[in-house]
Amino acid sequence: MKNLSTTFLLILTVFLTGTLHAQQPGSERGGNFDPSKLPKIGVLTGTLVDDETQEPLAYAAVKVTHKMSEELVTGGMTNERGQFKIEGITLGPNVIEFAYVGYKTKTQEVRLGREGVEQNLGEIGLQHSGVELDEVTVAAERQFMTNEIDRKVYDPSKLILSKTGSASDILENIPSVELDLDGNITLRGSSAVRIMIDGRPSRFAGEDLTALLQSLPGNSVEKIEVMTNPSAKYDPDGTAGMINIVLKKSALQGLNGSVNTSYSGADRVRAGMNLNYKVDNVNFFFNAGHSSGFTPRNSWANRENYLTDGTYSFEQITKGLSGRNGNNIKTGMDWTPNDKHTFTLQGTINQGLRPQSEEKTTDWTTPTYIYTILQANEENGIRWNNSADLIYDYKPKKGEELNVRFSYTDGNRNDDMVFEQDTLNAGNVKAPSMRYSTVSFGDQWEFNGLVDYVKKWNDDRKLEAGVKMILRDDLDGFNRTNTDINTGIATLDPLSVNEFLYSEDIFAAYANYGFKKGPWGFQLGLRAEQANIEATQITQDSTFVNDYFQVYPSAFLTYEIARGRELNFSYSRRVQRPGGRQLNPFIDYSDPFNLRQGNPYLLPEFTGSYEVGYTHILKKGKTLNANVYFRDKSNLITWFSQVDTNGINTTTHKNLNNGEDAGMDFSFRGRIGTKGAFATLGGNYFYSQVSGDIDGRGWVNSGYGFGLNTMVSTPLWKGASLQIMGNYRSKRVMAQGIGRPFYFMGGSIKQGFMNDRLNLSINCRDLFNTMGWNYESMGPNFYQEGQFRWSNRIVEAGLTYNFGEVQRRRRQMDRGSGGGAMDMDMF
């Protein structure tokens, strides 16, 4: 995006400062008449579009010259919707020129004066120029995906559901990115992926991150960056890679923005707003989003426990409602006093509300008796997360940049749950057997300080270096109050009181050096980190310390086979650090038949990631990307379950000796016909193997999996388009079992009004109601199968309205087109 903006501004500069041919007095063009003396009161408006697809051409150059004098009069640039308004035009005949990268320049004569001083030229279509290179056509068309040296960048504006959907909806349609039924994100089949928003790691995880992404409006997302092998410049956390969600931040003068709202079943409501107000060198920005509603959540599980006195059978059915209500606000300002200095102050506020209810029916069959347990619980939770950033960019001269950033984040959570359990005996007599309530709470804070320096020489060499400090504390607490089923008296259970403090201090330094020589490009990097970890079980007065020093190298090699064809190789070493909840040894009794417990002796998981990729730009706008990858893991962190002699299942985390992943992913995009329709197809095939020694027993499990996603998009009539999406996920291997395959499909339709300022969209998720996850798990003394399922067929209708005033020039955004875009170009 930054390169495009630079190119657009360069074109505009050339147009406005090109050689001017003024007429000499007494020439055949009118003697001593001087056209420059005519009043400059003319106004031209219109919209510039792709002649084939009718898509608007944003930030195209517009030049106005007077026909009689051939003198430059004025110029401008189209806005993000392809619209332009040029004022101050000399009366009389004028020649208007329109230019855009990859398109043929178009000229049009306009006469202002007798026919009026204002004219609307309507829609002006530009034709692709196309550049023939070794039988390859390269055209400047906005793509859903663009490939850069160590990332793939996706443009969500190509998805209809981005108009009124959420960030989660967008991620679900990114190749190699998958969301499970809880909304947790995986990349190439691995959940060890780092999620970032505006270039900084999200402090939310699990269901809290899911709620945040569902409340983040899709139309506030500028782009999605997927990095499977980030360079040494970035934190090594996330063995599968990183996903950066870049939010919009405009650089247009005046007030501009958008508002959106949508509604679907289960009282699900979403709303959002993006605002920008720029006056001279000060830019104010504001994003807000809201999401609320309940989603049915159902599951079942059957387990057989093979114990010394016989087989114990366990059948459980769960029905519930889950609410993930969220509100988020981001606001701030940029101040650019001159071309060398930019100051940014920004802050965010995130609130999450978690009302949930659940009913479980569990049938136990033992060698001596049969009984049924009825369980019901209601939970209410709230989360707050606040952050503030101070950013300073300094550019002393061309090719040199210094960036300083300080960030502070704090947050808290509180969850209250009321639990009731009744037992049905053989005569179906219901008897209270358990009553209790729980309180779970947490407090977190984090401070980040970083300094990045970049130096470029002659566009063929680049040095990056920097230092970073991370200080964070996470406090988790829990207690349980039991109610006597006979007297109704509530008492605190002293054995349930738990407080656990996780402290992590990381000090890092890195350097990257890259250079180009002919068709070859190289980048080598090294990051050194000292991590000081301290986990304190406050209740039990025990402390676990793990301090370690590690280096994380990275390497990138590119070879340009021909224009439009490139081969690349990359390597990086990455880490997955165990979190506080994974380390906390306290036993969670929320479900008395399925207990959870952390492991304070967990070690970090390390991964060496290797990748070879190929990119080919074909004729007529077709693009193919293919990658082969291999990940070698040590100290692999995985879930591990054991069933005791009473049939109670306890799940914890363990380090296995090693694991290996190998696979291939690809993406293809091509046009269909000549009316602007296109199709995309993406896939990921991988093989996984985990092995190790747990409690004196050898453990090996392996298997393959693959996923496919596709999208077909076609215009219907003016302002209307239709998209159909499909996803398939094959069987997946786990440490103690498998996940079975499933598929789901979705569709979206959009109708634009008022020159596409107002958009109506209707989205349907899980058209055939097939999205459900079935699994099998087994151990030395148990076998279990089950299903998790959401009622996912959701039809959502929404409106989006864009508004704003547009300047006639666009400021080049130094950090990309949105706050926090990650500048990862080699050169």
Secondary structure, DSSP 8 states (H G I E B T S, - for coil): -HHHHHHHHHHHHHHHHS------TTBTTTBT--GGGS-EEEEEEEEEEETTT--B-TT-EEEEEETTT--EEEEEE--TTSEEEEEEEESEEEEEEEE-TTB--EEEEEEEBTTBSEEEEEEEEE-B--EEETTEEE-----SEEEETTEEEE-GGG-GGGTTSBHHHHHTTSTTEEE-TT--EEETTBS-EEEEETTEE-S--HHHHHHHHHHSBGGGEEEEEEESS--TTS--B-TTEEEEEEE-----SEEEEEEEEEEETTTEEEEEEEEEEEETTEEEEEEEEEEE-EEEEEEEEEEEEEETTEEEEEEEEEEEEEE-EEEEEEEEEEE-SSSSEEEEEEEEEEEEE--EEEEEEEEEE-SS-EEEEEEEEEEEEEEEEEEEEEEEEE--STTEEEEEEEEEEEEEEEEEEEEEEEEE-TT--EEEEEEEEEEEEEEEEEEEEEEEEEEEETTTEEEEEEEEEEEEEEEEEEEEEEE-TTT--EEE-GGG-EEEEEEEEEEEEEEEEEEEETTEEEEEEEEEEEEEEEEEETTTTEEEEEEEEEEEEEEEEEEEEETTEEEEEEEEEEEE---HHHH---EE-SSTTEEEE--TT---EEEEEEEEEEEEE-GGG-EEEEEEEEEEEEEEEEEEEEE-TTS-EEEEEEEEEEEEEEEEEEEEEEEETTTTEEEEEEEEEEEEEEEEEETTEEEEEEEEEEEEEEEEEEE-STTEEEEEEEEEE--EEETTEEE--EEEEEEEEEEEETTTTEEEEEEEESTTS--EEEEEEEETTEEEEEEEEE---EEEEEEEEEEE---SS----TT-SSTT-------
